[in-house]
Amino acid sequence: MKDFFYAIQDLFVNVLFAPLDALSELELENWFAASAISWIFVIICSAAFVYWMLQLKKFNDNDEENKSITAHDYL
């Protein structure tokens, strides 16, 4: 049973968190490169959020949803 938990530890420490270790090493060598990678992720998430909000607005403006009180069972 102990080997099972050591396998989980090995999976997380050596495999799944390897990109984060590489990013922390990159930060020590070149701070601007590490920050650029972070900003790229921020831009991607912001673009996805804006796209999601525009899609929600498009479906809301279509006005096909039944918004009456009895539209849902839990109301």
Secondary structure, DSSP 8 states (H G I E B T S, - for coil): -HHHHHHHHHIIIIIITHHHHHHHHHHHH-HHHHHHHHHHHHHHHHHHHHHHHHHHHHHHHHT-S--SGGGSTT-
